[in-house]
């Protein structure tokens, strides 16, 4: 009977987590007992070195950390220091001591990813730092003591690009514009990303959020004092960025058609990789990746994006040689945008599974808000500087 009661308690805590939008990795009992998960131990062991290097980790990772809920009646679910970083084997959030800026720390092993740091630094160097550059900026590179091939790259704290949700077609169209612009920029500089799927598309949330959000529990404020407030992408359009250059390659301009043995990224649907290890040009594969991301995240899962279907269909076709180049994608997309009306751009993004009743109630509120935007002169397709 005691075991069944414990199971019910755990279930209630999981329900609370879901309601709050909180995330926990692995066995929750480890959190209740105040233990770090194994992937987190490395960061705790390097806490003091990182602090000396100018970067502070959350209290959970301090060597002398004691869970804030121990010895109290507080639920561990509601305590900030119970939050486990979901990718702690290689990524953790931190704070730059010099100015309090929130950052992401990524552990890179040059044995497995020898080009990542060089390519990341390349896109963070002048004169490449322009509005058309949508590669994540690199603030710092820290060699790990006594680990010859391991380094930490320091980047801004970003957020997955689909959360908070898109409200209007125009917000999504601006996202597409930035992604196409960013991938064209990379290709013009002869860099193939080779893994530009949804997982590696993030956004800079600094304009969108009124409060600093928690890096693990995105709905909560950084200090767990309540829910983080944010505006719509129409009011405060964010910048979208590509991350993770671990599989990326940079080519000399004289090499017009490089050939690479297939290497699998997060998207396992690449047609030219199916049942073949024949070397292929990675640039058309990039076209497939970004087209497939938009297809799955918008065209096939949401209503109202049929205007993108002809272009996306060409981008994801099976024969790589028949896919448009990024120059052609950008040109065709510009023509698509020119044909969209203001009403279309202000239309609500609706999930295909949304119930009719919800469409009516949410639609009414949506258009009331859009009328307010029109009155204030806020454009239907917001553009991030």
N, C-alpha and C positions, 0 to 999 in steps of 0.2 A: 504493500500500500504506500509506503514511503517513496518507493521508486516511481510509482505512478504520479504521486503528488509532485515530485521533482520534475517529471516530464511535463506536467501541466504548467509549472512555473516557467520552465524553459520556453514552452510554447507561448506563454503570455509575453515574455521578454522579446521573443522573435516578432510577435505581432506589434509590439511597441516600436521595435526597430523599423519595421515596414511602414508604419504610420508616420514615423518621423523622417523617413528617407535615409536612415542610417545604414551603414554597411559594416559587416564584420567578416573577417576571413577565417575559415576553419572552425574548429570546435569552440563554441562560445564559453565552455566551462573554463578554458584557459584564461579568458578575460576575467571571469568572476574571481578566479584565484589570483589574479594579478601577475600572471606570467607573460613574458614576451614570447611570441611565436619564433620559431627557429630562424626564419628569414630576417627577423628584426634584430637579432643579436649582433650582427656585424655592425649595424649602425650605432647601437649602444656602445660597442667597444671602441668606436671611432668618434664618439660624441665630443670628447675634449679636444682631439685634434681638429675637428671641424670648427669648433668654437674658436680655437686659436687661429684658424684660417679665415675667420670672419663670418661663419655661418652657424646659426643656432638651430638645433632640432627641437621638436616639441618636448614638453616635460616627460612624456612617456619614455623617451630614449635616454634620459639622463642616467648616469651610472648609479646615482643614489635614489632613483625613483621609487616611491611608495605609492601604490594606487590610492587615489583620493577618496575612494569609497570604503576602503578598509577601516574597520573600527567605527563605522557610522551606519546609519540606517538608509543612506542614499543608495539608489539602484545604480549598479555599474552601467546600465544602458544609457543613463542620462548624464554620464560623466565624460568630459572631453577626452581624458587620458585613457579611455577604454578603446578608442578608435585605432584600428589596425590598418596600416597602409596596405592597399590591395596588391601592390607590386613591389613589396619590400625587398625582394631578392636583388633588385637593381635600381629601384626608384623610390625616393622619399622626398617629402616636402621639407622646407626649412625657411629660415628668416635671415636676410642679410643684415648683419649687425650694424653696419655703417649707416644705413638709412631706414631699416625696418621693412624693406621690401620683401614680399613673400616670393620664394624661389622653388624650383624643382632641382633636385640633385640626382644625377643619373650616373650609375657606376658602369663604366665601359671597360671591357677587356679587349685590348688591342690584338691579342692573339687570335680572337675570333672575328673582330670587326676592325681591321687595321685602317680603314678609310674613313670611319665615321667622324672622328674628331677633325680631321683635315677638311672634309667637306663642310661640316658645320661651321668651322672657323672661316672658311672661304666665303660663305654666304653672309657672315657677320662682319666682313671686312669692307672698307671703302674701296671703290665707289659703288659697291653692290647694295648698300643699305638704302633702298628706295621704297616707295609705296608699292611698286609692283613685286617686290620681294616678299614672299609669304613663307619663307623658311624661318623656323624658330630662331631667335637671336641667342647667341652664346655670351654669357657674362664673364665666365671664368672657366679655367681648366686646372684642376688640382691633382698632381701626381700623388697617388696613395703611398704612404710610407711603407717601405719594406715589401712592396708588391710591384715589381718592375713593370709589368704590362697592364696594370689597372690604374685608371684615372677617373676622376669625377668631373663631369661637365655640369656647369651651373646655368640654368635657363630660367625664364620667368615661370611663375605658377600659372598654368593654363587649365582649361576645362574642356571636357568632351563637347563636340560642336553641336550635338543634338539636344543638349540640356542647358538652360530651360527650353521648353518647346518653341518651335517657330509658330508665330501667330498668323502671318500673312504670306501670300504667294510672293509678294515683293521682297520680304525678308529672305525667303529661300532663294529667289533669283539673284539677290545681291551676294549671297553665299556662293552660288554657282559661279558668278562673275569673278569673285576673288580666287576661287579654286582654279578656274581655268587660267586666270592671269598669272597665278603663282606657279602652276606647272609649266606654262609657256616660258616664264622667266628662267626656270631651272633648265629647260630644254635648250633655250637660247644660249645658255652658258655651258652647254654640253654635259649636263648632269642628268642621269636617269635615276629617279628615286627608287624604283623597283619594289616598292611596298606601299604605295600611296592609296591605301584602302581606308575605310571609315575609321579604323582603329588609330590611324596615324594622322587624322585631321582633328585639330583642336582649335580653340578660340581663346583670344585674350579677353578675359572677363572684366577687366578693370573699369571699363566704361559702363558696362551693363549693370554691375552691382552697386548698390548704395552702401552695403555693408560688406566687410571682408568675410568671405564664405569659408567654411571649414573644408580643408583639402580632401577629407575622406567622406564626411557627411555633408554633401553639397547643399542641402536645404538649410543647414544650421549656420549660425554665425561662427566666426573663428573661435570665440571664447565660450561658445555654447550657451549664450545668454538668451537665445531665441532664434527665430527663423531669420535667415538672411533675406533682406529686401533687394529686389531688382526691378529694373524697368524692362520694357519690351525692346526688341532689336530695332523696331521702327524709331523709337525715341533715342536710343543710344546704340547705334550699329557697331558691333564688335569687328575686330580683324581676325580672319581665319588663317591658320598657320599649319604648315606641314612639319611633322616631327620625325625623328628616328631615321637617321641616315646610315644605319648599320649595314644595309644591303646596297646602298647607293654606290654608283660609280661615276667618275668624271673622266671624260674622254678628250683627247686632243682634237681641236677643230678640223684637222685634216682627216680624221676618221669619220667618214659620213655614215657608214652602216656597221657599227660595232656588233659583234656577235658574242653572246654570253651563254654558257650552259645554264639551263633553267634553275632558278633558286626560288623556293617557295616562300611567299610572304603570308600575311594573314588571310588573304582571299585565295581560296583553293579552287576557284572556278576558271582560271586562266586557260582558254582553249588550247593555246600552243604548248602548254605544259602537260596536257593530258596524254598519258601513254607515250611520252617522248622525252628524251634528254638531248635532242638535237639543239645545238646552239642557235639562238635567235636574237634579233635586235630588241633591246630592252625598252626602247622609246615607244613603239606601238603597244608594248605591254603596259606601260604607264597609262596610255590612253584607255585601255580596257579597265584598269584598276579604278580610275576616277569616274569613268562612265558607269561602271558596275556599282560603285558606291552610291551615286545619285539615283540609279535605277532602283536599287533595293531600299534606300532610305526615303525616297520621295515618290518616284514615278509609279512603283508597284504597290506601295503601302499607303499612299495618300491620294485623295481626290484632287482633281484640278491641275495636274501636271502633264496632261497629254500633249501640250505644246512642246514639251521637251523630248517626246518619244522618238521622232525621226532622227534627231541628232544622237541621242543616247543609243539607239539601235545601231547606228553606224559605228559608234565608238566601241561597242562590245561584240561586233560580229566576229565570227570564228577565224576568218582569214586576216592575220595581222596586216598584210600588205594593202588590204582594202579599207582599213581604218583611216580616218582623217588625221592629219598632223595637228599639233596643238595650235599652229597658226590658223589652220582651217577651222578648227573648233571655235576659236575666239571670234573669227569673222562670222561664222554662221550664227553663233550665239548673239552677237551684236544685232544681227538682223531679226532674230527671234524677239529680243527685248523691244526693238523698235515697233514691233507689231502688237505689243501688249497694251491694253487700255489701263487707265488709272483704276477703274473699278476692278479689273482682273487682278492687278497688283495688290489692291487692298483686300481682296477676298481672303476668307479664313482658310487656313490649312486644316483639312478635315481628314481624320483617319478613316480608312475604308471600313473598319469595323464599328464606327461610331453609330449609336442608336439614333433613330429619327427624332425622338423627344429631345435628346441632348443637342442635336443639330439646331433645333429651333431655339432653345433657351440660350445656348452659347452663341448662336448666330445673332440674336437680338442684342446681347451685350457687346458683341464684337463690333457691330455696325454703329452702335452708340459711341464706342471709343474711336472708331474711324472718323466719325463726324467731328469729334473733338480734335483729332489730328489735322483734318482739313481746315478747320477754323483757325488752328494755330500755325498753319502753313508748313506742316511737316510732310515731306514728300512721301509718295506711295512706295517708292523704292529707295530706301535709305542707303547712303553710300558712306562707308567708313573712310576717313582720310588716310 
